[in-house]
Amino acid sequence: MPTPPTSPRLDGVLLRTARAEDNADLLRLATLDGARPLAGPALVAEENGVIAAALCLSTGRAIADPFVPSLHLVQLLRQHAARRHAAAAALGGRRLLPRLALQAGRASTGALLS
């Protein structure tokens, strides 16, 4: 009976926002991947302390180390970015509603005073 495929291990994987001190690692990663360096804010996936994949938050373009299994890291980065975007949109909506209610209240009060 064939052995079912195993999912990649996620021990030692850290997803985080790229920092200025990551620029050299991101340039190295882009060179290894044969890609242009990422421009703009990015998320990185560190595996055992080494950046193995990165995702540009403004374009969605990913770069990864082609010499290590990294497809699962790119998928994790995309999922994490989508969750962050959804959470930010939800927070933005909650912040907008009180302002809209306040403006609507002012408009109705103004209409009553006219």
Helices and strands as residue ranges (DSSP letters): E 13-17, G 20-22, H 23-33, E 42-47, E 50-56, E 62-64, H 71-113
